Structures are given as C-alpha cells and as structure tokens.
Amino acid sequence: MTGFAEFVAARGTALLRTAYLTCGSVHEAEDVLQAALEKACRNWSRIDDRDPEPYVRRIIVNTVISRARRRAILRIIPTGSPPDLPAPADDVVLRHVLMDGLRALPPRQRAVIVLRYWEDLTESQTAEILGCSAGTVKSQTAKAMARLRTLLGEEATNAGA
C-alpha cells in the first residue's frame, strides 16, 4: 500500500482538479475523488505495475457521468451559481462564465473538454480514459466547443469587455 499512498500524495491535487472541472462542484469533486481512490485502492495490486493515473481518471469521469445520469433520472437539476462578487477582475468573471458553460454541457462532453484542454491530454489518451475511439473524442470535442460558443458567445464577450 505504500505505492498507493505515494501515488495519492504525488497526484492527488491534479486528480482533484480533474474531478472539480468535470463535475463543477468542489464538494462533489471531493466525493468523486474519494470514491475513485477507494476503487483504485481495492484494485491496486492489479494496476500497481502500470501507470495508475489514467485508470483513476477514468474512474473519476465514469463516476461523474453516473452521478449525472442518476440526477437526470431523479429530475434533480443543480442550479447553483457562483455568488455575486463586488467589482471582480475580468479573469474572475470569465472563469465564472466558463464554469457556468461547462456545467451546461452534458457530462461526457464536459469530460472531453476537461481532459483535452485542462489536463492537456492527447485525443488517444482521452479516448483511453473515456473508453471510446479517438473519432468519438473528436466529435464530442467539436460538439462541446460549438455548444460552448453558443452558450458563452454573448456572455464571454460582455465579461471580457
């Protein structure tokens, strides 16, 4: 288990960032990461000799997608929005606008955007984590970017001005 503890100490913050960007909530991200690390720990003997990070990222993405499906089935739609900030800096406003746009994307498209652009993974690495083809990653990225442009077009222009 020392290998697992070392892995968590070394990559825990990056994995938490991935979870946060994928689900959009700090509290949910902590829960998702905890669940992912529990699963990884249970299977550590099987994944220890490989690079465990893609395996754990895939668990994170699958957990976020499963939770989103569950929410849709239960008709619970998160409506949280960031609090109003007094005279915020432009980059803070843009970050809030972008996070709202990410929250509006379907979970799989959100995962593709986070993995490709925040985590800076290649199409093949993203496809491996999501368990799909590189072509699916390309099409999901294109759809997500088009949706973000539509959702954020006016808001991003106004926030950046």
C-alpha positions as CSV (number, residue, x, y, z in Angstrom):
1,M,0.0,0.0,0.0
2,T,3.0,2.4,0.2
3,G,2.8,2.7,-3.6
4,F,-0.8,3.8,-3.4
5,A,-0.1,6.3,-0.6
6,E,2.8,7.7,-2.6
7,F,0.6,8.0,-5.7
8,V,-2.1,9.8,-3.9
9,A,0.4,12.2,-2.3
10,A,2.0,12.9,-5.7
11,R,-1.1,13.1,-7.9
12,G,-4.0,13.8,-5.5
13,T,-4.2,17.6,-6.2
14,A,-4.2,17.0,-10.0
15,L,-6.9,14.4,-9.7
16,L,-9.0,16.7,-7.5
17,R,-8.7,19.4,-10.2
18,T,-9.8,16.9,-12.8
19,A,-12.8,15.9,-10.7
20,Y,-13.7,19.5,-10.0
21,L,-13.5,20.6,-13.6
22,T,-15.5,17.5,-14.7
23,C,-18.4,18.0,-12.2
24,G,-18.2,21.7,-11.4
25,S,-18.6,21.5,-7.6
26,V,-15.9,21.4,-5.1
27,H,-17.8,19.3,-2.6
28,E,-18.9,16.8,-5.3
29,A,-15.4,16.7,-6.7
30,E,-14.1,15.7,-3.2
31,D,-16.7,12.9,-3.0
32,V,-15.9,11.7,-6.6
33,L,-12.2,11.7,-5.9
34,Q,-12.7,9.8,-2.7
35,A,-14.9,7.2,-4.4
36,A,-12.3,6.9,-7.3
37,L,-9.4,6.4,-4.8
38,E,-11.4,3.8,-2.9
39,K,-11.9,1.8,-6.1
40,A,-8.3,2.2,-7.1
41,C,-7.1,1.1,-3.7
42,R,-9.2,-2.0,-3.8
43,N,-7.7,-2.9,-7.2
44,W,-4.2,-1.5,-6.6
45,S,-2.5,-4.9,-6.8
46,R,-3.7,-5.2,-10.4
47,I,-2.8,-1.7,-11.5
48,D,0.4,-1.1,-9.5
49,D,2.8,-2.1,-12.2
50,R,1.1,0.1,-14.8
51,D,0.7,3.9,-14.8
52,P,-2.3,4.3,-12.5
53,E,-3.2,7.8,-13.3
54,P,-5.2,7.1,-16.5
55,Y,-7.0,4.3,-14.6
56,V,-8.0,6.7,-11.8
57,R,-9.0,9.5,-14.2
58,R,-11.3,7.0,-16.0
59,I,-12.9,6.1,-12.7
60,I,-13.4,9.8,-11.9
61,V,-15.0,10.5,-15.3
62,N,-17.2,7.4,-15.1
63,T,-18.3,8.3,-11.6
64,V,-19.2,11.9,-12.6
65,I,-21.2,10.6,-15.6
66,S,-23.0,8.0,-13.5
67,R,-24.0,10.7,-10.9
68,A,-25.2,13.0,-13.6
69,R,-27.4,10.2,-15.1
70,R,-28.7,9.5,-11.6
71,R,-29.6,13.1,-11.2
72,A,-31.4,13.2,-14.5
73,I,-33.4,10.2,-13.6
74,L,-34.4,11.7,-10.3
75,R,-35.1,15.1,-12.0
76,I,-32.7,16.9,-9.7
77,I,-31.1,19.6,-11.7
78,P,-28.3,21.5,-9.9
79,T,-28.9,25.2,-10.0
80,G,-26.0,26.5,-8.0
81,S,-24.4,29.6,-9.3
82,P,-21.4,31.5,-8.1
83,P,-22.1,34.3,-5.6
84,D,-22.1,37.9,-6.9
85,L,-18.6,39.4,-6.4
86,P,-18.1,43.0,-5.7
87,A,-16.2,44.6,-8.6
88,P,-14.5,41.4,-9.8
89,A,-11.5,41.3,-12.0
90,D,-12.1,40.4,-15.6
91,D,-10.4,37.0,-15.4
92,V,-12.6,36.0,-12.4
93,V,-15.7,36.9,-14.3
94,L,-14.6,34.9,-17.3
95,R,-13.8,31.9,-15.1
96,H,-17.4,32.1,-13.6
97,V,-18.8,32.4,-17.1
98,L,-16.8,29.4,-18.3
99,M,-17.7,27.3,-15.3
100,D,-21.4,28.0,-15.9
101,G,-20.9,27.0,-19.6
102,L,-19.1,23.8,-18.6
103,R,-22.0,22.9,-16.1
104,A,-24.4,23.3,-19.0
105,L,-22.7,20.7,-21.1
106,P,-23.7,17.0,-20.9
107,P,-21.3,15.0,-18.7
108,R,-19.4,13.2,-21.5
109,Q,-18.8,16.4,-23.5
110,R,-17.7,18.2,-20.2
111,A,-15.3,15.3,-19.6
112,V,-13.8,15.6,-23.1
113,I,-13.2,19.3,-22.7
114,V,-11.6,19.0,-19.3
115,L,-9.4,16.1,-20.3
116,R,-8.3,17.7,-23.6
117,Y,-7.9,21.3,-22.7
118,W,-7.3,21.5,-18.9
119,E,-5.4,18.3,-18.5
120,D,-3.8,18.7,-21.9
121,L,-4.2,15.1,-22.9
122,T,-4.0,13.9,-26.5
123,E,-7.0,12.6,-28.3
124,S,-5.8,9.0,-27.9
125,Q,-5.2,9.5,-24.1
126,T,-8.6,11.0,-23.7
127,A,-10.2,8.1,-25.7
128,E,-8.4,5.6,-23.5
129,I,-9.7,7.2,-20.3
130,L,-13.2,7.5,-21.6
131,G,-13.2,4.1,-23.2
132,C,-14.1,5.2,-26.7
133,S,-12.4,5.8,-30.0
134,A,-10.3,8.9,-31.0
135,G,-13.0,9.7,-33.5
136,T,-15.6,9.9,-30.7
137,V,-13.3,12.2,-28.8
138,K,-13.0,14.5,-31.9
139,S,-16.8,14.6,-32.5
140,Q,-17.6,15.2,-28.8
141,T,-15.0,17.9,-28.7
142,A,-16.4,19.6,-31.7
143,K,-20.0,19.4,-30.4
144,A,-18.9,20.6,-27.0
145,M,-17.0,23.6,-28.4
146,A,-19.9,24.6,-30.6
147,R,-22.2,24.4,-27.7
148,L,-19.8,26.4,-25.5
149,R,-19.5,29.0,-28.3
150,T,-23.3,29.3,-28.4
151,L,-23.7,29.4,-24.7
152,L,-20.9,31.7,-23.9
153,G,-20.7,33.9,-27.1
154,E,-22.5,36.9,-25.8
155,E,-21.6,36.4,-22.1
156,A,-17.9,35.9,-22.7
157,T,-17.7,39.0,-25.0
158,N,-19.5,41.1,-22.4
159,A,-17.5,39.8,-19.5
160,G,-14.2,40.4,-21.3
161,A,-15.1,43.9,-22.3
